[in-house]
Amino acid sequence: MTAPPPGWTFLSNHGHVLVSLAADPDARIRDVAERVGITERAVQTIVGDLEEAGYVVRQRIGRRNRYTVVPQSRFRHPVEQHVRVGDFLSLVLGRGDRPPGPGPA
């Protein structure tokens, strides 16, 4: 497990796991845990939450899982309910139509 980033982040662990699964649908729980900086058990719990809420579909392929994000699902919080998860992920993963703008210095 990598060291957690200093201070706070804009996304929760649920958001980080969702982005990680969208970027690599065949990722192992261990790989996601390392990438996000949380335990494997925490990732398992979060994947279960995301699956139960309809954000992710888990498909068993042999001894591995493939995780498919449901792009038409919408965020739960009233402030972001108008945003589809697929649109958000396209932006975060660099697959959006807009060129990336400057970030914080």
C-alpha positions as CSV (number, residue, x, y, z in Angstrom):
1,M,0.0,0.0,0.0
2,T,1.3,3.4,-0.9
3,A,1.4,6.3,1.5
4,P,-1.7,8.5,1.5
5,P,-1.5,11.8,-0.2
6,P,-0.9,14.8,2.1
7,G,-4.0,16.7,3.2
8,W,-7.3,16.2,1.6
9,T,-8.4,15.2,-1.9
10,F,-11.5,16.2,-4.0
11,L,-12.6,12.6,-4.4
12,S,-13.5,10.1,-1.7
13,N,-12.1,6.6,-1.7
14,H,-15.3,5.5,-3.5
15,G,-14.5,8.0,-6.2
16,H,-10.9,6.9,-6.5
17,V,-11.9,3.2,-6.7
18,L,-14.5,4.0,-9.4
19,V,-11.9,5.9,-11.5
20,S,-9.4,3.1,-11.1
21,L,-11.9,0.5,-12.2
22,A,-12.9,2.6,-15.2
23,A,-9.2,3.0,-16.2
24,D,-8.5,-0.7,-15.8
25,P,-11.6,-2.9,-15.8
26,D,-9.5,-6.1,-15.3
27,A,-7.5,-4.7,-12.3
28,R,-7.2,-7.0,-9.3
29,I,-8.4,-5.7,-5.9
30,R,-4.8,-5.7,-4.8
31,D,-3.8,-3.4,-7.6
32,V,-6.6,-1.0,-7.0
33,A,-5.8,-1.0,-3.2
34,E,-2.2,-0.1,-4.0
35,R,-3.2,2.6,-6.5
36,V,-5.7,4.2,-4.2
37,G,-3.6,3.8,-1.0
38,I,-6.2,1.8,1.0
39,T,-6.5,-1.8,2.2
40,E,-7.7,-4.6,-0.1
41,R,-10.6,-5.1,2.3
42,A,-11.6,-1.5,2.0
43,V,-11.6,-1.8,-1.8
44,Q,-13.7,-5.0,-1.6
45,T,-16.2,-3.1,0.6
46,I,-16.3,-0.1,-1.8
47,V,-16.7,-2.3,-4.9
48,G,-19.6,-4.0,-3.2
49,D,-21.1,-0.5,-2.4
50,L,-20.6,0.6,-6.0
51,E,-22.1,-2.7,-7.4
52,E,-25.1,-2.5,-5.0
53,A,-25.8,1.2,-6.0
54,G,-25.6,0.3,-9.7
55,Y,-22.4,2.1,-10.6
56,V,-20.4,-1.0,-11.4
57,V,-21.2,-4.5,-12.8
58,R,-18.9,-7.3,-11.8
59,Q,-18.4,-10.2,-14.3
60,R,-16.5,-13.3,-13.4
61,I,-14.1,-14.4,-16.1
62,G,-12.3,-17.6,-15.1
63,R,-10.6,-16.9,-11.8
64,R,-10.7,-13.1,-12.3
65,N,-13.3,-10.3,-12.3
66,R,-13.9,-7.7,-14.9
67,Y,-15.6,-4.5,-13.6
68,T,-17.7,-2.5,-16.0
69,V,-18.8,1.0,-15.0
70,V,-22.4,1.9,-15.9
71,P,-21.8,5.2,-17.7
72,Q,-25.4,6.4,-17.7
73,S,-25.7,6.2,-13.8
74,R,-25.8,9.6,-12.1
75,F,-24.1,10.9,-9.0
76,R,-26.1,10.5,-5.7
77,H,-25.6,13.9,-4.1
78,P,-28.1,16.6,-5.2
79,V,-25.3,19.0,-6.2
80,E,-24.0,16.6,-8.8
81,Q,-27.2,14.6,-9.7
82,H,-27.3,16.2,-13.2
83,V,-23.9,14.7,-14.0
84,R,-23.6,11.2,-15.6
85,V,-20.8,9.1,-14.2
86,G,-19.6,8.3,-17.8
87,D,-19.2,12.0,-18.5
88,F,-17.2,12.6,-15.3
89,L,-15.0,9.6,-16.0
90,S,-14.3,10.8,-19.6
91,L,-13.1,14.1,-18.2
92,V,-11.0,12.6,-15.4
93,L,-9.5,9.9,-17.6
94,G,-8.7,12.4,-20.4
95,R,-11.3,11.1,-22.8
96,G,-13.3,14.3,-22.9
97,D,-13.9,16.6,-25.8
98,R,-12.3,19.5,-24.1
99,P,-8.5,20.0,-24.0
100,P,-7.1,19.9,-20.5
101,G,-6.8,23.4,-18.9
102,P,-4.3,24.6,-16.4
103,G,-4.4,23.0,-13.0
104,P,-3.3,24.3,-9.7
105,A,0.3,25.5,-9.4
